[in-house]
Amino acid sequence: MSTLLSSDVQLLESINVSVLQSGGKMVRPMIALLSAGACGARDDEEAVKVGATVELLHNATLLHDDVVDGSPERRGAPTVFSLLGGSPAVLLGDYWLSKAVDAILSTKKDPGALIRIFADTISNLSTGEMLQMEKAIGCDTTEEDYLRIIYCKTASLFEAAARSAAVAVGAPEPLVEALTQYGAAVGYAFQIKDDILDYSGGPLGKPAGIDLAEKKITLPLIGALQDSPEEGRIRDLVRGIDENPDNKEAVRAFVIDNKGIEYAEKRLASYVESAVLALSPLPETEEKSYLADLAHYFAGRDK
């Protein structure tokens, strides 16, 4: 990633270095490298290129999201948006996106197929963001809407990480499809856990209620609203959060009292089970075991 992002423009280089140094958990490239290893290709340069592509694309979307959301911080550090403004943040995101394309074009195994995977992913990311904005305006998100949003915004990139790595190392089609299913399922699990933490918080987790403050109706609330005679009142409370921030605590109490977190945890467990089951066609390797461990880790994390 450092090599791909290198620039002789001092401002660009210094920002790139800063963003890389405050990098996240690298979960998506981890999945890419483990997926390649599970197909028998350990320490494979093509898998490294795919892993870099996934992380560059992920960070490009975060740079853009910070502008859309007006976010002052990310990963405990000031965002590029808060330090330099919207235009530099958008331009930097575009630069990272272009370097992701460079990485894919340098692959030796069917770069056309890999470009299609990532083109579909970029389309999904944009679609999911727009659908989420639309549903936040009306506060009418259904479970079907929610699952589509989190597939587009989160699971599709996990899916791309696993699938593209398998394609890049020339894995047979049954293994490519198995890892595709794994990536999607583990992506759903990752996002559902995030949405549970928005209601439950935790000693090391993000402050509760951030998504709710943005009028995002996620699975814990959807679960609590199942067959509830109070659905209309609760959705009205969400609609009114901008004018009455205290509504947020009333909605959180409703979710907890009506077992919305438990509802979401059951769905989370089913996606973890699906992710592990999807790995069945893969040979027994250390990497396969780690992929299964990651799925369980996502379900149990508190941050």
RAQUIQUI-V34270 format. One record per pair of residues at least 24 apart in sequence whose ideal C-beta (glycine too) atoms are under 10 Angstrom apart, sorted by the first residue. I is the first residue (numbers start at 1). J is the second residue. Records with the same first field share a line. If there is no record, write none. Layout:
# RAQUIQUI-V34270
I->J + J
This chain:
# RAQUIQUI-V34270
1->26 + 29 + 48 + 51 + 52 + 53 + 55 + 56 + 59 + 96 + 99 + 100 + 103
2->52
3->52 + 99 + 103
4->49 + 52 + 53 + 56 + 96 + 98 + 99 + 100 + 102 + 103 + 106
5->52 + 56 + 59 + 92 + 95 + 96 + 99 + 102
6->99
7->95 + 99
9->95
11->84 + 88 + 92
12->88 + 91 + 92 + 95
15->63 + 80 + 83 + 84 + 88 + 89 + 91 + 92 + 95
16->92 + 95 + 96 + 99
18->77 + 78 + 80 + 83
19->59 + 62 + 63 + 74 + 75 + 77 + 79 + 80 + 92 + 96
20->55 + 59
21->77
22->74 + 75 + 76 + 77 + 78 + 79
23->55 + 59 + 75
24->55 + 58 + 59 + 62 + 74 + 75
25->75 + 301 + 303
26->51 + 54 + 55 + 58
27->54 + 55 + 58 + 158 + 161 + 186 + 187 + 190 + 294 + 297 + 298
28->53 + 54 + 55 + 57 + 58 + 157 + 158 + 160 + 161 + 162 + 183 + 187 + 190
29->53 + 54 + 55 + 56 + 58 + 161 + 165
30->54 + 55 + 161 + 290 + 291 + 294
31->157 + 158 + 159 + 160 + 161 + 162 + 165 + 179 + 182 + 183 + 186 + 187 + 290 + 291 + 294
32->158 + 160 + 161 + 162 + 163 + 164 + 165 + 166 + 168 + 179 + 183
33->161 + 165 + 287 + 290
34->161 + 162 + 165 + 179 + 285 + 286 + 287 + 288 + 289 + 290 + 291 + 293 + 294
35->161 + 162 + 163 + 164 + 165 + 166 + 167 + 168 + 169 + 171 + 175 + 176 + 178 + 179 + 180 + 182 + 183 + 279 + 282 + 287 + 288 + 291
36->162 + 164 + 165 + 166 + 167 + 168 + 169 + 170 + 171 + 179 + 287
37->165 + 169 + 285 + 286 + 287 + 288 + 290 + 291
38->162 + 165 + 166 + 169 + 171 + 175 + 178 + 179 + 182 + 279 + 282 + 283 + 284 + 285 + 286 + 287 + 288 + 289 + 290 + 291
39->165 + 166 + 167 + 168 + 169 + 170 + 171 + 172 + 175 + 176 + 178 + 179 + 282 + 283 + 285 + 287 + 288
40->169 + 170 + 171 + 175 + 282 + 283 + 285 + 287
41->165 + 166 + 168 + 169 + 170 + 171 + 287
42->169 + 285 + 286 + 287
44->109 + 165 + 168 + 169 + 170
45->106 + 107 + 108 + 168 + 169
46->106 + 107 + 108 + 109 + 114 + 164 + 165 + 167 + 168 + 169 + 170
47->107 + 164 + 165 + 166 + 168 + 169
48->103 + 165 + 168
49->102 + 103 + 104 + 105 + 106 + 107 + 108 + 111 + 114 + 164 + 165 + 168
50->103 + 104 + 107 + 109 + 114 + 117 + 118 + 160 + 161 + 162 + 163 + 164 + 165 + 166 + 167 + 168 + 169
51->103 + 161 + 164 + 165 + 168
52->99 + 100 + 102 + 103 + 104 + 106
53->99 + 100 + 101 + 102 + 103 + 104 + 105 + 106 + 107 + 114 + 117 + 118 + 160 + 161 + 164 + 165 + 168
54->100 + 103 + 118 + 121 + 157 + 158 + 160 + 161 + 162 + 164 + 165
55->96 + 100 + 103 + 157 + 161
56->95 + 96 + 97 + 98 + 99 + 100 + 101 + 102 + 103 + 104
57->93 + 96 + 97 + 99 + 100 + 101 + 103 + 104 + 118 + 121 + 122 + 125 + 157 + 160 + 161
58->96 + 100 + 121 + 125 + 157 + 158 + 160 + 161
59->92 + 93 + 96 + 97 + 100
60->90 + 92 + 93 + 94 + 95 + 96 + 97 + 98 + 99 + 100 + 122 + 125
61->93 + 96 + 97 + 121 + 122 + 125 + 126 + 129 + 153 + 157
62->89 + 93 + 96
63->88 + 89 + 90 + 91 + 92 + 93 + 94 + 95 + 96 + 97
64->89 + 90 + 92 + 93 + 94 + 96 + 97 + 125 + 126 + 129
65->89 + 93 + 125 + 129 + 153
66->90 + 93
67->93
68->129 + 133
69->129 + 210 + 214
97->122
104->164 + 168
107->164 + 167 + 168 + 169
108->168 + 170
109->167 + 168 + 169 + 170 + 171
110->167 + 168 + 170
111->167 + 168
113->163 + 164 + 167 + 168 + 176
114->160 + 163 + 164 + 165 + 167 + 168
115->164
116->164 + 167
117->156 + 159 + 160 + 161 + 163 + 164 + 167 + 168 + 180
118->157 + 160 + 164
120->156 + 159 + 160
121->152 + 156 + 157 + 158 + 159 + 160 + 161 + 163 + 164
122->156 + 157 + 160
123->152 + 156
124->148 + 151 + 152 + 153 + 154 + 155 + 156 + 157 + 159 + 160
125->152 + 153 + 154 + 156 + 157 + 160
126->152 + 153
127->151 + 152 + 153 + 156
128->152 + 153 + 154 + 155 + 156
129->153
132->211 + 214 + 215 + 216 + 217 + 218
133->214 + 215 + 216
135->215 + 216 + 217
136->211 + 214 + 215 + 216 + 217 + 238 + 239
137->215 + 239
138->215 + 217 + 235 + 239
139->215 + 216 + 217 + 234 + 235 + 236 + 237 + 238 + 239 + 240 + 241
140->217 + 235 + 238 + 239
141->215 + 216 + 217 + 218 + 219 + 221 + 222 + 235 + 238
142->217 + 222 + 225
143->217 + 219 + 222 + 223 + 225 + 226 + 263 + 267
144->222
145->217 + 222
146->191 + 192 + 195 + 216 + 217 + 218 + 219 + 221 + 222
147->188 + 191 + 192 + 219 + 222 + 267
149->191 + 216 + 217 + 218
150->187 + 188 + 190 + 191 + 192 + 194 + 195 + 218 + 219
151->184 + 187 + 188 + 191
153->187 + 191
154->184 + 187 + 188 + 189 + 190 + 191 + 192 + 194 + 195
155->183 + 184 + 185 + 186 + 187 + 188 + 189 + 190 + 191 + 192 + 271
156->183 + 184 + 187
157->183 + 187 + 190
158->182 + 183 + 184 + 185 + 186 + 187 + 188 + 189 + 190 + 191 + 275 + 298
159->183 + 184 + 185 + 186 + 187 + 188
160->184 + 187
161->186 + 187
162->186 + 187 + 275 + 278 + 291
166->282
171->282
172->281
174->281 + 282
175->279 + 281 + 282 + 283
177->278 + 281
178->277 + 278 + 279 + 280 + 281 + 282 + 288
179->278 + 279 + 281 + 282 + 291
180->278
181->274 + 275 + 277 + 278 + 279 + 281
182->274 + 275 + 276 + 277 + 278 + 279 + 280 + 282 + 288 + 291 + 292 + 294 + 295
183->275 + 278 + 291
184->271 + 274 + 275 + 278
185->270 + 271 + 272 + 273 + 274 + 275 + 276 + 277 + 278 + 279 + 295
186->271 + 272 + 274 + 275 + 276 + 278 + 279 + 291 + 292 + 294 + 295 + 297 + 298 + 299
187->271 + 275 + 298
188->219 + 267 + 268 + 270 + 271 + 272 + 274 + 275 + 298
189->267 + 268 + 269 + 270 + 271 + 272 + 273 + 274 + 275 + 294 + 295 + 296 + 297 + 298 + 299
190->268 + 271 + 272 + 275 + 294 + 295 + 297 + 298 + 299 + 301
191->218 + 219 + 268 + 271 + 298
192->218 + 219 + 220 + 264 + 265 + 267 + 268 + 269 + 270 + 271 + 272 + 298 + 299
193->264 + 265 + 268 + 271 + 272 + 297 + 298 + 299 + 300 + 301 + 302
194->218 + 298 + 301 + 303
195->219 + 220 + 221 + 222 + 261 + 264 + 268
196->220 + 260 + 261 + 262 + 263 + 264 + 265 + 267 + 268 + 299
197->261 + 301 + 302 + 303
198->252 + 255
199->224 + 251 + 252 + 255 + 256 + 260 + 261 + 264
200->252 + 255 + 256 + 261 + 264 + 265 + 302
201->252 + 302 + 303
202->301 + 302 + 303
203->302 + 303
204->301 + 302 + 303
205->301 + 302 + 303
206->303
208->248 + 249 + 252
209->241 + 245 + 248 + 249 + 251 + 252
210->248
212->238 + 241 + 247 + 248 + 249 + 251 + 252 + 255
213->238 + 241 + 242 + 245 + 247 + 248
214->241 + 242
215->239 + 240 + 241 + 242 + 247 + 248
217->251
218->255 + 260 + 264
219->260 + 261 + 263 + 264 + 265 + 266 + 267 + 268
220->251 + 252 + 255 + 256 + 258 + 259 + 260 + 261 + 262 + 263 + 264 + 265 + 267
221->251 + 252 + 254 + 255 + 258 + 260 + 261 + 263 + 264
222->255 + 260 + 263 + 264 + 267
223->255 + 258 + 259 + 260 + 261 + 262 + 263 + 264 + 265 + 266 + 267
224->251 + 252 + 254 + 255 + 256 + 257 + 258 + 259 + 260 + 261 + 262 + 263 + 264
225->254 + 255 + 258 + 260 + 263
226->258 + 259 + 260 + 263
227->258
228->254 + 258 + 260
230->254 + 258
234->258
265->299
268->298 + 299 + 300
269->296 + 299
271->295 + 298 + 299
272->296 + 297 + 298 + 299 + 300
273->299
275->299
